[in-house]
Structures are given as C-alpha cells and as structure tokens.
Amino acid sequence: MYVGGREIVLGVAGGISAYKSCELLRRLQELGLLITVVPTRASLNFVGSATWEALSGREVPVDLWNQIHQVPHISLAKRADAIVIAPATADLIAKVAAGIADDLLTNILLANSSPVIFVPAMHSEMWLNPATQVNIETLRSRGYVVIEPGVGKLTSGDLGIGRYPEIEVILKAVTGSLDLTSDLLGRKVLISAGGTREAIDPVRYIGNYSSGKQGYALAYAAAMRGAQVTLVAANSSLPDIEGVKTIHVRSATEMSWALEENFIDSDILIMAAAVADFRPLTTSSRKISKEDMTVIELLPNTDIVKNLARRKNGQVIIGFAAQTESSMERSLQIAAEKMREKGLDFIYCNDVSGGAIFGSDSTSGAILTNTGERIAISSTQKVTLANNLLDLALDKLG
C-alpha cells in the first residue's frame, strides 16, 4: 500500500566536484527524501559505489545491462519525483540536449517525465563555450531547471564561473520544483498500527480485525511531510515503508514497551492501533485440547495511551475510537468521554459496525478536540484523514 516516501534520483557525472554531492545527498535526506544515486562510470573515478551505498542506504545501479528483468531505467524514471544531476558536466549536458541515451543515467533522463534539475560544474572556458551555452538553452527550453554555476576558485587554480553551486541554492531549486511540504521537518512522530494478539496457546489468540492500514497511512503521510517517524506495528501484513523506522510487535505488552521507549523524544503520538483490552491469565506452552478449553480467565491490559498521557511533556496525543453504537451521536459521546478520561488532545471516532472501515483504504467519522470542536469526516481516503490529523497536531504544537 505505502512502500516509500518522496523519491529523488541523484545522478552524478564524471567531474572532480562529485565529492560535493555527498553533502548534497545528506542534506536532501534531511528533507525526508529517499535517494537513489545513479553515477556514471566516469564519476566512479572520483567517488566509488561503496560510498554512495553507505550514504544512501541503497543499492547503487551503474550498468544499464544489469538486472534487465527489472527494466531499471524505466522503473527508476517512473518512481522518481525529481531527478537531480550534480555535478552535470559539459559532456552529459551535451548528450541530454542531443537526446543521446548510451548509459543508465541518460536512459533514465530520456524516459523521465518528472522535474529535472541540472547542477553544472566545469571550467570557465567549458561553461562559456558557445556549444555548451546552446545546449543549456536547449535544456531550459524543454522545461529543465539549470542552476547557474558559482564563481570562484576552480580546480585548475583559475578564478571564474563554473564552481559547484552552494548546497543551499540547489536545495532551494529542488524544493521549488517539487513544491515540497516539509512542515514536519525536525519533528518526531510516534505511531501505533495494527491489532495486538494475546496468546492463549501456540495456536490460538485473542485479537481483532485491524489491518493496520490507518496507522501505515499516518506514517506515510508524516514521512512525506519530512517528519522522523517511528511506527510500532502489531501483526500487520503491510510492507514496511522505506524511511520509516518500523518496530514489529505482537501483544499489547510488547507494544507498550516499544511506545514507552520512544515516547519521551517524540513530538506527536498517534494511537491508531487496536489494542486488545484483555489477555489470558495464563498462556499454555502446548496446544490446549478442545475438551479442556472450558474457561479462559482474563486480565485487563494496561491502558497504554492513558499511561503515556500522564507522562506527556508538550507532546500532542491523538487517539482512535472504533464504536458500534446504535447512533453516531452516542458513539461521539463515548469517544469524548474516552478523550477526557485518557488525557488526549484529539480523538477520531468511527463506526465499525458490520466490519466497516477495517481493511478498507477509506474511512468516515468525526474528529473531536479537547476544546469541544467536532470535525465531520465524510467518506475519504485514510491518507487524507492522516494529513487532517497531522495538520491539527502541528497547529497544536504551534
């Protein structure tokens, strides 16, 4: 469902300033962007694949003829929200202007329909050469962004135009091209998802129907807005979201431990998980025979969000209330009572009668605030609700 955040392909051409793109990569990651580095073979003379893999945390594709079954030039072009070429050499600029595709990077560029930002870096004479200037104008006429190189000392010792631009200039061009929403940059968001399971024996458990889709939608939305996200997921079959720290748990006790460990450093806690209210008094190490399973004694589980709310120090806490009352008005009354009793800032209430909402990509209900407001949510995608809740949390944080 949600398998990654905002994607950037960082193309690196064969110039001495390739090493400066190591810092650019780090700064792009700080914006919550996921980076795939695609170096040309010439650039590997300056910065090797091992460095790019260590910095990006991803495999570095170089050869157009590797992993042909994955069609890498097409898949990378489709996945990229933007492509940044830094440094862009005179040779690479000329190839792209002429529509030449003779390696992986130029093939990606030819197959791409997302914004492309070129970061030229070369000697002054090469930059000012009429052929290069014509090529630059060709790229700009096609809608590509070409940043003006910096002025200063060059590798040769000369002074002039052609230096690798300042990182801040490049970041401004990238965020402007993508129209990035990074309002959660620097914020830590802790989210629970899925449904806990309380073991009866090695085969049976007490659980619920939660799929984890709402919690994963929240994690995805927060990551897309630049947050540092920790997701505590209970028994969900959804794939991990790249860029999101995911802690997999089974029981309410394990979820409580994971949330307590990460709560203090968080700015926002969103409890989207369906936590079992009870657990068996004892758990058998062997499967209990049907004839012997006559009574299951239960113990109440800890109210995780209530305990965390008692320790809150400026955090915004959002809870969920899945209700099956005869009327929505009664469900909202119960949700409001839960919000006050647990010490929450907001609570989202929805009607799950007849299996509604669970496992679906859409939701409907209402958000209640601890100041008495009620925000109706008509049928909408769960990721849309996620952004609505994050908006409220961010406003509360100030």
Secondary structure, DSSP 8 states (H G I E B T S, - for coil): ----S-EEEEEE-SSGGGGHHHHHHHHHHHTT-EEEEEE-TGGGGTS-HHHHHHHHSS-----TTSSGGG-HHHHHHHH-SEEEEEEE-HHHHHHHHHT---SHHHHHHHH--S-EEEEE---HHHHHSHHHHHHHHHHHHTT-EE---EEEE-TTS-EEEEE---HHHHHHHHHHHHT---TTTT-EEEEEEEB--EESSSS-EE-----SHHHHHHHHHHHHTT-EEEEEEES--S---TTSEEEEE-SHHHHHHHHHHHHTT-SEEEE-SB--SEEESS--SS---TTT-S---EEE---HHHHHHHT-SS-EEEEEEEE--SSHHHHHHHHHHHHHHHT-SEEEEEE-GGG-STT-SEEEEEEEETTS-EEEEEEEEHHHHHHHHHHHHHHHH-
